[in-house]
């Protein structure tokens, strides 16, 4: 990630302009940037750009029930979902520095078997499933409790035996 992608909000938070635009993900404040005013696009242009973006259908969610991001939900898509604090993680969890930057854990949705699995990542941090450390792939079930760093999440499936995307 290049330095030019990072911007700072009025409260001093650094974040990726590429990922979050000009709204700070920490304090939800609009960050005015000079180039924003110069390249102001019409709503129709923005809508067309958003429509062209590839939609990755949701297969389930992690919902933070305890920790710095309490109340925030994270979308799980088909295949491997790498979890960490880095900008390129599929599930980026900000605010908890005990979560590894890259690959703290992995949530997998296996479309053929219609099941979710939790895998340990290749980082130093441990991941816990219902108070037990995860060292090998473990099946996830509705409302399973997952702990990463100082944060706790509940797992909620969408796809499975009741529904599948075509």
OpenMM code with the backbone's topology and positions (N, CA, C; nanometers):
from openmm import Vec3, app, unit

residues = "UNK UNK UNK UNK UNK UNK UNK UNK UNK UNK UNK UNK UNK UNK UNK UNK UNK UNK UNK UNK UNK UNK UNK UNK UNK UNK UNK UNK UNK UNK UNK UNK UNK UNK UNK UNK UNK UNK UNK UNK UNK UNK UNK UNK UNK UNK UNK UNK UNK UNK UNK UNK UNK UNK UNK UNK UNK UNK UNK UNK UNK UNK UNK UNK UNK UNK UNK UNK UNK UNK UNK UNK UNK UNK UNK UNK UNK UNK UNK UNK UNK UNK UNK UNK UNK UNK UNK UNK UNK UNK UNK UNK UNK UNK UNK UNK UNK UNK UNK UNK UNK UNK UNK UNK UNK UNK UNK UNK UNK UNK UNK UNK UNK UNK UNK UNK UNK UNK UNK UNK UNK UNK UNK UNK UNK UNK UNK UNK UNK UNK UNK UNK UNK UNK UNK UNK UNK UNK UNK UNK UNK UNK UNK UNK UNK UNK UNK UNK UNK UNK UNK UNK UNK UNK UNK UNK UNK UNK UNK UNK UNK UNK UNK UNK UNK UNK".split()
positions = [
    Vec3(0.0839, -0.1171, 0.0000),
    Vec3(0.0000, 0.0000, 0.0000),
    Vec3(0.0885, 0.1235, 0.0000),
    Vec3(0.0680, 0.2128, -0.0939),
    Vec3(0.1493, 0.3335, -0.1038),
    Vec3(0.1117, 0.4355, 0.0005),
    Vec3(0.2058, 0.5211, 0.0344),
    Vec3(0.1830, 0.6250, 0.1340),
    Vec3(0.0700, 0.7183, 0.0927),
    Vec3(0.0530, 0.7425, -0.0382),
    Vec3(-0.0472, 0.8374, -0.0851),
    Vec3(-0.1895, 0.7922, -0.0522),
    Vec3(-0.2095, 0.6643, -0.0234),
    Vec3(-0.3428, 0.6153, 0.0110),
    Vec3(-0.3825, 0.6488, 0.1539),
    Vec3(-0.2856, 0.6806, 0.2405),
    Vec3(-0.3161, 0.7105, 0.3792),
    Vec3(-0.3511, 0.8570, 0.3965),
    Vec3(-0.4615, 0.8810, 0.4683),
    Vec3(-0.4973, 1.0181, 0.5036),
    Vec3(-0.5265, 1.0240, 0.6530),
    Vec3(-0.5279, 1.1448, 0.7071),
    Vec3(-0.5488, 1.1657, 0.8502),
    Vec3(-0.6755, 1.2482, 0.8697),
    Vec3(-0.7615, 1.2065, 0.9634),
    Vec3(-0.8825, 1.2833, 0.9926),
    Vec3(-0.8503, 1.3947, 1.0927),
    Vec3(-0.9515, 1.4763, 1.1232),
    Vec3(-0.9334, 1.5879, 1.2164),
    Vec3(-0.8897, 1.5404, 1.3555),
    Vec3(-0.9273, 1.4170, 1.3912),
    Vec3(-0.8922, 1.3636, 1.5234),
    Vec3(-0.7575, 1.2904, 1.5229),
    Vec3(-0.6876, 1.2903, 1.4087),
    Vec3(-0.5542, 1.2326, 1.4024),
    Vec3(-0.5481, 1.0863, 1.3629),
    Vec3(-0.6613, 1.0235, 1.3319),
    Vec3(-0.6606, 0.8829, 1.2917),
    Vec3(-0.6090, 0.8706, 1.1488),
    Vec3(-0.5190, 0.7743, 1.1262),
    Vec3(-0.4704, 0.7450, 0.9916),
    Vec3(-0.5527, 0.6293, 0.9354),
    Vec3(-0.5939, 0.6416, 0.8083),
    Vec3(-0.6694, 0.5333, 0.7459),
    Vec3(-0.6492, 0.5371, 0.5951),
    Vec3(-0.6873, 0.4275, 0.5299),
    Vec3(-0.6700, 0.4134, 0.3856),
    Vec3(-0.7824, 0.4838, 0.3112),
    Vec3(-0.7440, 0.5811, 0.2309),
    Vec3(-0.8413, 0.6528, 0.1486),
    Vec3(-0.8994, 0.5569, 0.0447),
    Vec3(-0.8148, 0.4657, -0.0055),
    Vec3(-0.8575, 0.3699, -0.1064),
    Vec3(-0.9705, 0.2813, -0.0533),
    Vec3(-0.9600, 0.2395, 0.0731),
    Vec3(-1.0593, 0.1480, 0.1301),
    Vec3(-1.1817, 0.2199, 0.1864),
    Vec3(-1.1605, 0.3364, 0.2527),
    Vec3(-1.2694, 0.4025, 0.3246),
    Vec3(-1.3138, 0.5342, 0.2632),
    Vec3(-1.2502, 0.5787, 0.1549),
    Vec3(-1.2866, 0.7079, 0.0976),
    Vec3(-1.2404, 0.8181, 0.1905),
    Vec3(-1.3260, 0.9161, 0.2140),
    Vec3(-1.2854, 1.0297, 0.2968),
    Vec3(-1.3550, 1.0311, 0.4326),
    Vec3(-1.4230, 0.9205, 0.4689),
    Vec3(-1.4886, 0.9119, 0.5997),
    Vec3(-1.4050, 0.8228, 0.6914),
    Vec3(-1.3601, 0.8778, 0.8040),
    Vec3(-1.2755, 0.8054, 0.8988),
    Vec3(-1.3512, 0.6860, 0.9571),
    Vec3(-1.2948, 0.5628, 0.9484),
    Vec3(-1.3634, 0.4448, 1.0020),
    Vec3(-1.3637, 0.4413, 1.1555),
    Vec3(-1.2795, 0.5220, 1.2197),
    Vec3(-1.2716, 0.5234, 1.3654),
    Vec3(-1.3761, 0.6166, 1.4263),
    Vec3(-1.3866, 0.7389, 1.3719),
    Vec3(-1.4761, 0.8374, 1.4347),
    Vec3(-1.5891, 0.8794, 1.3419),
    Vec3(-1.5958, 0.8219, 1.2216),
    Vec3(-1.7035, 0.8469, 1.1260),
    Vec3(-1.7129, 0.9939, 1.0833),
    Vec3(-1.5996, 1.0659, 1.0877),
    Vec3(-1.5979, 1.2072, 1.0497),
    Vec3(-1.5539, 1.2189, 0.9038),
    Vec3(-1.6183, 1.3077, 0.8289),
    Vec3(-1.5791, 1.3378, 0.6918),
    Vec3(-1.4469, 1.4128, 0.6946),
    Vec3(-1.3535, 1.3688, 0.6124),
    Vec3(-1.2228, 1.4333, 0.6038),
    Vec3(-1.2153, 1.5066, 0.4714),
    Vec3(-1.2099, 1.6378, 0.4770),
    Vec3(-1.2038, 1.7171, 0.3540),
    Vec3(-1.0644, 1.7069, 0.2941),
    Vec3(-1.0586, 1.6731, 0.1671),
    Vec3(-0.9300, 1.6704, 0.0978),
    Vec3(-0.9405, 1.7612, -0.0235),
    Vec3(-0.8349, 1.8368, -0.0558),
    Vec3(-0.8407, 1.9299, -0.1668),
    Vec3(-0.8809, 1.8638, -0.2986),
    Vec3(-0.8289, 1.7432, -0.3251),
    Vec3(-0.8566, 1.6784, -0.4522),
    Vec3(-1.0021, 1.6356, -0.4638),
    Vec3(-1.0712, 1.6178, -0.3509),
    Vec3(-1.2103, 1.5766, -0.3535),
    Vec3(-1.2954, 1.6833, -0.4224),
    Vec3(-1.2690, 1.8091, -0.3921),
    Vec3(-1.3472, 1.9179, -0.4486),
    Vec3(-1.3197, 1.9340, -0.5986),
    Vec3(-1.1962, 1.9091, -0.6405),
    Vec3(-1.1601, 1.9237, -0.7809),
    Vec3(-1.2256, 1.8153, -0.8658),
    Vec3(-1.2266, 1.6917, -0.8158),
    Vec3(-1.2786, 1.5801, -0.8945),
    Vec3(-1.4169, 1.5388, -0.8459),
    Vec3(-1.5004, 1.6353, -0.8164),
    Vec3(-1.6364, 1.6068, -0.7692),
    Vec3(-1.7123, 1.5362, -0.8817),
    Vec3(-1.7669, 1.4187, -0.8538),
    Vec3(-1.8405, 1.3434, -0.9549),
    Vec3(-1.9895, 1.3542, -0.9268),
    Vec3(-2.0666, 1.3416, -1.0313),
    Vec3(-2.2118, 1.3465, -1.0133),
    Vec3(-2.2571, 1.2171, -0.9451),
    Vec3(-2.3754, 1.2219, -0.8881),
    Vec3(-2.4295, 1.1025, -0.8209),
    Vec3(-2.4470, 0.9879, -0.9199),
    Vec3(-2.4819, 1.0214, -1.0441),
    Vec3(-2.5020, 0.9181, -1.1464),
    Vec3(-2.3696, 0.8482, -1.1763),
    Vec3(-2.2596, 0.9256, -1.1912),
    Vec3(-2.1270, 0.8664, -1.2157),
    Vec3(-2.0870, 0.7748, -1.1011),
    Vec3(-2.1065, 0.8208, -0.9772),
    Vec3(-2.0707, 0.7406, -0.8601),
    Vec3(-2.1534, 0.6128, -0.8554),
    Vec3(-2.2822, 0.6244, -0.8846),
    Vec3(-2.3706, 0.5081, -0.8823),
    Vec3(-2.3262, 0.4056, -0.9874),
    Vec3(-2.2890, 0.4535, -1.1072),
    Vec3(-2.2423, 0.3631, -1.2126),
    Vec3(-2.1131, 0.2924, -1.1721),
    Vec3(-2.0204, 0.3668, -1.1087),
    Vec3(-1.8952, 0.3066, -1.0617),
    Vec3(-1.9225, 0.1989, -0.9581),
    Vec3(-2.0113, 0.2284, -0.8622),
    Vec3(-2.0449, 0.1304, -0.7583),
    Vec3(-2.1110, 0.0075, -0.8195),
    Vec3(-2.1945, 0.0273, -0.9204),
    Vec3(-2.2635, -0.0838, -0.9844),
    Vec3(-2.1644, -0.1751, -1.0559),
    Vec3(-2.0551, -0.1187, -1.1105),
    Vec3(-1.9549, -0.1964, -1.1819),
    Vec3(-1.8692, -0.2805, -1.0883),
    Vec3(-1.8609, -0.2416, -0.9589),
    Vec3(-1.7812, -0.3183, -0.8635),
    Vec3(-1.8394, -0.4583, -0.8491),
    Vec3(-1.7512, -0.5556, -0.8414),
    Vec3(-1.7946, -0.6945, -0.8277),
    Vec3(-1.8612, -0.7147, -0.6915),
    Vec3(-1.9801, -0.7728, -0.6937),
    Vec3(-2.0506, -0.8016, -0.5696),
    Vec3(-2.0122, -0.9421, -0.5250),
    Vec3(-1.9607, -0.9516, -0.4034),
    Vec3(-1.9292, -1.0818, -0.3463),
    Vec3(-2.0394, -1.1110, -0.2449),
    Vec3(-2.1311, -1.2023, -0.2780),
    Vec3(-2.2468, -1.2266, -0.1917),
    Vec3(-2.2074, -1.2699, -0.0505),
    Vec3(-2.2807, -1.2191, 0.0459),
    Vec3(-2.2573, -1.2537, 0.1860),
    Vec3(-2.2975, -1.3988, 0.2094),
    Vec3(-2.2158, -1.4701, 0.2879),
    Vec3(-2.2460, -1.6094, 0.3240),
    Vec3(-2.2697, -1.6219, 0.4742),
    Vec3(-2.2270, -1.5195, 0.5504),
    Vec3(-2.2439, -1.5190, 0.6953),
    Vec3(-2.1795, -1.3932, 0.7519),
    Vec3(-2.1806, -1.3826, 0.8849),
    Vec3(-2.1249, -1.2654, 0.9503),
    Vec3(-2.0529, -1.3021, 1.0791),
    Vec3(-1.9564, -1.2191, 1.1149),
    Vec3(-1.9031, -1.2156, 1.2500),
    Vec3(-1.9533, -1.0846, 1.3087),
    Vec3(-2.0046, -1.0889, 1.4303),
    Vec3(-2.0524, -0.9682, 1.4975),
    Vec3(-1.9725, -0.9526, 1.6257),
    Vec3(-1.9069, -0.8373, 1.6411),
    Vec3(-1.8272, -0.8112, 1.7604),
    Vec3(-1.9205, -0.7849, 1.8790),
    Vec3(-1.9130, -0.8695, 1.9807),
    Vec3(-1.9991, -0.8533, 2.0987),
    Vec3(-1.9213, -0.8009, 2.2184),
    Vec3(-1.7867, -0.7969, 2.2074),
    Vec3(-1.7050, -0.7409, 2.3151),
    Vec3(-1.5702, -0.6995, 2.2575),
    Vec3(-1.5231, -0.5829, 2.2990),
    Vec3(-1.3957, -0.5315, 2.2503),
    Vec3(-1.4119, -0.3924, 2.1920),
    Vec3(-1.3042, -0.3371, 2.1369),
    Vec3(-1.3067, -0.1997, 2.0858),
    Vec3(-1.4106, -0.1749, 1.9762),
    Vec3(-1.4448, -0.2751, 1.8965),
    Vec3(-1.5408, -0.2567, 1.7860),
    Vec3(-1.6772, -0.3184, 1.8173),
    Vec3(-1.7139, -0.3240, 1.9440),
    Vec3(-1.8411, -0.3833, 1.9878),
    Vec3(-1.9575, -0.3265, 1.9060),
    Vec3(-2.0388, -0.4169, 1.8509),
    Vec3(-2.1543, -0.3774, 1.7707),
    Vec3(-2.1281, -0.3797, 1.6209),
    Vec3(-2.0029, -0.3904, 1.5784),
    Vec3(-1.9683, -0.3906, 1.4355),
    Vec3(-1.9833, -0.5313, 1.3798),
    Vec3(-2.0322, -0.5394, 1.2555),
    Vec3(-2.0447, -0.6694, 1.1879),
    Vec3(-1.9443, -0.6780, 1.0745),
    Vec3(-1.9033, -0.8002, 1.0436),
    Vec3(-1.8052, -0.8268, 0.9392),
    Vec3(-1.8613, -0.9348, 0.8476),
    Vec3(-1.8626, -0.9061, 0.7179),
    Vec3(-1.9197, -0.9949, 0.6178),
    Vec3(-1.8240, -1.1107, 0.5876),
    Vec3(-1.8789, -1.2319, 0.5827),
    Vec3(-1.8046, -1.3514, 0.5424),
    Vec3(-1.8519, -1.3867, 0.4016),
    Vec3(-1.7557, -1.4076, 0.3104),
    Vec3(-1.7898, -1.4441, 0.1731),
    Vec3(-1.7480, -1.5885, 0.1459),
    Vec3(-1.7810, -1.6376, 0.0279),
    Vec3(-1.7476, -1.7733, -0.0143),
    Vec3(-1.5960, -1.7916, -0.0174),
    Vec3(-1.5469, -1.9043, 0.0301),
    Vec3(-1.4034, -1.9345, 0.0289),
    Vec3(-1.3363, -1.8926, 0.1577),
    Vec3(-1.2061, -1.8615, 0.1484),
    Vec3(-1.1279, -1.8242, 0.2667),
    Vec3(-1.1424, -1.6752, 0.2956),
    Vec3(-1.1640, -1.6421, 0.4226),
    Vec3(-1.1735, -1.5043, 0.4689),
    Vec3(-1.0623, -1.4829, 0.5713),
    Vec3(-0.9540, -1.4155, 0.5292),
    Vec3(-0.8400, -1.3926, 0.6171),
    Vec3(-0.8708, -1.2763, 0.7109),
    Vec3(-0.8421, -1.2952, 0.8408),
    Vec3(-0.8743, -1.1950, 0.9430),
    Vec3(-0.7466, -1.1326, 0.9968),
    Vec3(-0.7464, -1.0006, 1.0065),
    Vec3(-0.6334, -0.9268, 1.0626),
    Vec3(-0.6614, -0.7778, 1.0611),
    Vec3(-0.5624, -0.6985, 1.1013),
    Vec3(-0.5788, -0.5533, 1.1051),
    Vec3(-0.5358, -0.4852, 0.9763),
    Vec3(-0.4598, -0.5550, 0.8911),
    Vec3(-0.4050, -0.4939, 0.7697),
    Vec3(-0.5151, -0.4597, 0.6698),
    Vec3(-0.4841, -0.3637, 0.5862),
    Vec3(-0.5777, -0.3106, 0.4878),
    Vec3(-0.6217, -0.4141, 0.3848),
    Vec3(-0.5386, -0.5132, 0.3560),
    Vec3(-0.5722, -0.6105, 0.2523),
    Vec3(-0.6360, -0.7383, 0.3070),
    Vec3(-0.6699, -0.7413, 0.4349),
    Vec3(-0.7368, -0.8586, 0.4919),
    Vec3(-0.8838, -0.8596, 0.4475),
    Vec3(-0.9402, -0.9787, 0.4273),
    Vec3(-1.0813, -0.9895, 0.3890),
    Vec3(-1.1706, -0.9353, 0.5001),
    Vec3(-1.1344, -0.9681, 0.6240),
    Vec3(-1.2051, -0.9149, 0.7411),
    Vec3(-1.1032, -0.8321, 0.8179),
    Vec3(-1.1144, -0.6995, 0.8053),
    Vec3(-1.0193, -0.6088, 0.8694),
    Vec3(-1.0808, -0.5600, 1.0000),
    Vec3(-1.0154, -0.5931, 1.1116),
    Vec3(-1.0645, -0.5532, 1.2430),
    Vec3(-0.9694, -0.4479, 1.2991),
    Vec3(-1.0169, -0.3261, 1.3035),
    Vec3(-0.9360, -0.2147, 1.3517),
    Vec3(-0.9593, -0.1929, 1.5004),
    Vec3(-0.8623, -0.1301, 1.5668),
    Vec3(-0.8804, -0.0882, 1.7052),
    Vec3(-0.8345, -0.1864, 1.8106),
    Vec3(-0.8072, -0.3110, 1.7748),
    Vec3(-0.7598, -0.4102, 1.8708),
    Vec3(-0.6193, -0.4514, 1.8279),
    Vec3(-0.5187, -0.3895, 1.8897),
    Vec3(-0.3802, -0.4141, 1.8487),
    Vec3(-0.3269, -0.5504, 1.8905),
    Vec3(-0.4039, -0.6283, 1.9659),
    Vec3(-0.3630, -0.7653, 1.9983),
    Vec3(-0.4003, -0.8624, 1.8861),
    Vec3(-0.4806, -0.8156, 1.7917),
    Vec3(-0.5096, -0.8955, 1.6725),
    Vec3(-0.3943, -0.8724, 1.5758),
    Vec3(-0.3376, -0.9798, 1.5237),
    Vec3(-0.2247, -0.9696, 1.4311),
    Vec3(-0.2643, -0.8894, 1.3077),
    Vec3(-0.1662, -0.8217, 1.2500),
    Vec3(-0.1930, -0.7426, 1.1294),
    Vec3(-0.2405, -0.8324, 1.0152),
    Vec3(-0.1782, -0.9475, 1.0016),
    Vec3(-0.2087, -1.0343, 0.8882),
    Vec3(-0.2357, -1.1775, 0.9357),
    Vec3(-0.3435, -1.2345, 0.8851),
    Vec3(-0.3749, -1.3776, 0.9027),
    Vec3(-0.3762, -1.4246, 1.0482),
    Vec3(-0.4461, -1.3528, 1.1358),
    Vec3(-0.4609, -1.3979, 1.2745),
    Vec3(-0.5432, -1.5277, 1.2763),
    Vec3(-0.6470, -1.5312, 1.1924),
    Vec3(-0.7330, -1.6501, 1.1810),
    Vec3(-0.7968, -1.6478, 1.0428),
    Vec3(-0.8622, -1.7587, 1.0077),
    Vec3(-0.9290, -1.7697, 0.8786),
    Vec3(-1.0659, -1.8338, 0.9007),
    Vec3(-1.1695, -1.7708, 0.8450),
    Vec3(-1.3029, -1.8319, 0.8429),
    Vec3(-1.3268, -1.8745, 0.6987),
    Vec3(-1.3643, -2.0013, 0.6809),
    Vec3(-1.3855, -2.0558, 0.5475),
    Vec3(-1.5313, -2.0952, 0.5312),
    Vec3(-1.5888, -2.0567, 0.4162),
    Vec3(-1.7178, -2.1136, 0.3786),
    Vec3(-1.6927, -2.2067, 0.2609),
    Vec3(-1.7197, -2.3353, 0.2811),
    Vec3(-1.7019, -2.4383, 0.1788),
    Vec3(-1.8373, -2.4609, 0.1125),
    Vec3(-1.8513, -2.4080, -0.0098),
    Vec3(-1.9807, -2.4123, -0.0789),
    Vec3(-2.0233, -2.5553, -0.1125),
    Vec3(-1.9270, -2.6456, -0.1435),
    Vec3(-1.9628, -2.7841, -0.1773),
    Vec3(-2.0216, -2.8574, -0.0575),
    Vec3(-1.9589, -2.8391, 0.0586),
    Vec3(-2.0065, -2.9077, 0.1792),
    Vec3(-2.1109, -2.8263, 0.2546),
    Vec3(-2.1297, -2.6981, 0.2112),
    Vec3(-2.2236, -2.6069, 0.2770),
    Vec3(-2.1926, -2.5937, 0.4254),
    Vec3(-2.0631, -2.5741, 0.4558),
    Vec3(-2.0244, -2.5612, 0.5966),
    Vec3(-1.9195, -2.4524, 0.6157),
    Vec3(-1.9138, -2.4028, 0.7373),
    Vec3(-1.8166, -2.3018, 0.7777),
    Vec3(-1.7127, -2.3669, 0.8681),
    Vec3(-1.5874, -2.3235, 0.8522),
    Vec3(-1.4782, -2.3743, 0.9358),
    Vec3(-1.3977, -2.2554, 0.9885),
    Vec3(-1.3399, -2.2731, 1.1056),
    Vec3(-1.2486, -2.1745, 1.1634),
    Vec3(-1.1100, -2.2370, 1.1661),
    Vec3(-1.0126, -2.1659, 1.1082),
    Vec3(-0.8748, -2.2149, 1.1043),
    Vec3(-0.7841, -2.1166, 1.1760),
    Vec3(-0.6797, -2.1692, 1.2408),
    Vec3(-0.5812, -2.0771, 1.2984),
    Vec3(-0.5045, -2.0119, 1.1837),
    Vec3(-0.4622, -1.8879, 1.2027),
    Vec3(-0.3821, -1.8219, 1.1004),
    Vec3(-0.2355, -1.8581, 1.1177),
    Vec3(-0.1501, -1.7963, 1.0371),
    Vec3(-0.0065, -1.8232, 1.0494),
    Vec3(0.0634, -1.7145, 1.1308),
    Vec3(-0.0140, -1.6329, 1.2035),
    Vec3(0.0424, -1.5279, 1.2879),
    Vec3(0.0663, -1.5830, 1.4291),
    Vec3(0.1271, -1.5013, 1.5139),
    Vec3(0.1569, -1.5434, 1.6514),
    Vec3(0.0332, -1.5538, 1.7399),
    Vec3(-0.0675, -1.4714, 1.7148),
    Vec3(-0.1849, -1.4668, 1.8016),
    Vec3(-0.2695, -1.5923, 1.7931),
    Vec3(-0.3273, -1.6295, 1.9069),
    Vec3(-0.4163, -1.7457, 1.9115),
    Vec3(-0.5595, -1.7025, 1.8821),
    Vec3(-0.6387, -1.7957, 1.8334),
    Vec3(-0.7815, -1.7759, 1.8156),
    Vec3(-0.8505, -1.8818, 1.9014),
    Vec3(-0.9581, -1.8397, 1.9684),
    Vec3(-1.0317, -1.9308, 2.0566),
    Vec3(-1.1736, -1.9497, 2.0047),
    Vec3(-1.2190, -2.0734, 2.0104),
    Vec3(-1.3567, -2.1075, 1.9765),
    Vec3(-1.4197, -2.1626, 2.1038),
    Vec3(-1.5150, -2.0894, 2.1590),
    Vec3(-1.5798, -2.1286, 2.2846),
    Vec3(-1.4774, -2.1624, 2.3931),
    Vec3(-1.3841, -2.0695, 2.4148),
    Vec3(-1.2839, -2.0777, 2.5213),
    Vec3(-1.1691, -2.1756, 2.4930),
    Vec3(-1.1741, -2.2493, 2.3815),
    Vec3(-1.0686, -2.3452, 2.3488),
    Vec3(-0.9828, -2.2939, 2.2334),
    Vec3(-0.8508, -2.2997, 2.2506),
    Vec3(-0.7589, -2.2562, 2.1454),
    Vec3(-0.7777, -2.3443, 2.0220),
    Vec3(-0.7723, -2.2817, 1.9048),
    Vec3(-0.7902, -2.3527, 1.7786),
    Vec3(-0.6524, -2.3782, 1.7178),
    Vec3(-0.6171, -2.5060, 1.7029),
    Vec3(-0.4888, -2.5448, 1.6436),
    Vec3(-0.5079, -2.6141, 1.5091),
    Vec3(-0.6288, -2.6653, 1.4849),
    Vec3(-0.6626, -2.7337, 1.3610),
    Vec3(-0.7992, -2.6816, 1.3150),
    Vec3(-0.8377, -2.7052, 1.1904),
    Vec3(-0.9695, -2.6586, 1.1443),
    Vec3(-1.0818, -2.7107, 1.2341),
    Vec3(-1.1714, -2.6177, 1.2727),
    Vec3(-1.2848, -2.6527, 1.3591),
    Vec3(-1.4146, -2.6077, 1.2918),
    Vec3(-1.5194, -2.6913, 1.2949),
    Vec3(-1.6471, -2.6500, 1.2355),
    Vec3(-1.7101, -2.5362, 1.3154),
    Vec3(-1.7725, -2.4423, 1.2429),
    Vec3(-1.8442, -2.3326, 1.3074),
    Vec3(-1.9934, -2.3615, 1.3019),
    Vec3(-2.0632, -2.3300, 1.4077),
    Vec3(-2.2072, -2.3502, 1.4163),
    Vec3(-2.2687, -2.2156, 1.4557),
    Vec3(-2.3986, -2.1964, 1.4332),
    Vec3(-2.4615, -2.0675, 1.4648),
    Vec3(-2.4358, -2.0234, 1.6093),
    Vec3(-2.4010, -1.8991, 1.6237),
    Vec3(-2.3748, -1.8333, 1.7522),
    Vec3(-2.2502, -1.8856, 1.8245),
    Vec3(-2.1588, -1.9469, 1.7494),
    Vec3(-2.0300, -1.9865, 1.8081),
    Vec3(-1.9591, -1.8590, 1.8525),
    Vec3(-1.8865, -1.8672, 1.9641),
    Vec3(-1.8144, -1.7526, 2.0190),
    Vec3(-1.6672, -1.7645, 1.9801),
    Vec3(-1.6167, -1.6626, 1.9101),
    Vec3(-1.4782, -1.6605, 1.8615),
    Vec3(-1.4058, -1.5445, 1.9284),
    Vec3(-1.2873, -1.5739, 1.9856),
    Vec3(-1.2073, -1.4694, 2.0497),
    Vec3(-1.0775, -1.4488, 1.9737),
    Vec3(-1.0485, -1.3216, 1.9436),
    Vec3(-0.9239, -1.2797, 1.8795),
    Vec3(-0.8748, -1.1583, 1.9570),
    Vec3(-0.7527, -1.1607, 2.0045),
    Vec3(-0.7011, -1.0463, 2.0801),
    Vec3(-0.7897, -1.0170, 2.2004),
    Vec3(-0.8323, -0.8904, 2.2132),
    Vec3(-0.9216, -0.8495, 2.3227),
    Vec3(-1.0677, -0.8492, 2.2788),
    Vec3(-1.0962, -0.9035, 2.1614),
    Vec3(-1.2305, -0.8969, 2.1030),
    Vec3(-1.2981, -1.0335, 2.0997),
    Vec3(-1.4309, -1.0305, 2.1143),
    Vec3(-1.5120, -1.1515, 2.1060),
    Vec3(-1.6190, -1.1306, 1.9993),
    Vec3(-1.6409, -1.2333, 1.9183),
    Vec3(-1.7352, -1.2268, 1.8076),
    Vec3(-1.8327, -1.3428, 1.8145),
    Vec3(-1.9542, -1.3207, 1.7655),
    Vec3(-2.0491, -1.4293, 1.7446),
    Vec3(-2.0541, -1.4566, 1.5952),
    Vec3(-2.0624, -1.5845, 1.5605),
    Vec3(-2.0721, -1.6244, 1.4212),
    Vec3(-2.2182, -1.6467, 1.3844),
    Vec3(-2.2603, -1.5872, 1.2716),
    Vec3(-2.3965, -1.6049, 1.2217),
    Vec3(-2.3910, -1.6498, 1.0757),
    Vec3(-2.4390, -1.7709, 1.0444),
    Vec3(-2.4379, -1.8176, 0.9051),
    Vec3(-2.5566, -1.7615, 0.8278),
    Vec3(-2.5403, -1.7472, 0.6969),
    Vec3(-2.6517, -1.7118, 0.6080),
    Vec3(-2.6715, -1.8262, 0.5087),
    Vec3(-2.5625, -1.8687, 0.4454),
    Vec3(-2.5698, -1.9798, 0.3502),
    Vec3(-2.5559, -2.1128, 0.4243),
    Vec3(-2.6035, -2.2172, 0.3621),
    Vec3(-2.5960, -2.3502, 0.4221),
    Vec3(-2.7095, -2.4352, 0.3707),
    Vec3(-2.7634, -2.5217, 0.4557),
    Vec3(-2.8687, -2.6139, 0.4110),
    Vec3(-3.0005, -2.5403, 0.3827),
    Vec3(-3.0230, -2.4217, 0.4434),
    Vec3(-3.1486, -2.3500, 0.4206),
    Vec3(-3.1452, -2.2574, 0.2990),
    Vec3(-3.0249, -2.2054, 0.2647),
    Vec3(-3.0147, -2.1145, 0.1521),
    Vec3(-2.8754, -2.1204, 0.0911),
    Vec3(-2.8686, -2.1140, -0.0420),
    Vec3(-2.7408, -2.1050, -0.1117),
    Vec3(-2.7573, -2.0111, -0.2308),
    Vec3(-2.6542, -1.9309, -0.2566),
    Vec3(-2.6542, -1.8474, -0.3774),
    Vec3(-2.6382, -1.9400, -0.4970),
    Vec3(-2.7004, -1.9025, -0.6092),
    Vec3(-2.6897, -1.9822, -0.7337),
    Vec3(-2.5506, -1.9717, -0.7892),
] * unit.nanometer
topology = app.Topology()
chain = topology.addChain("A")
for resn in residues:
    res = topology.addResidue(resn, chain)
    for name in ("N", "CA", "C"):
        topology.addAtom(name, app.Element.getBySymbol(name[0]), res)
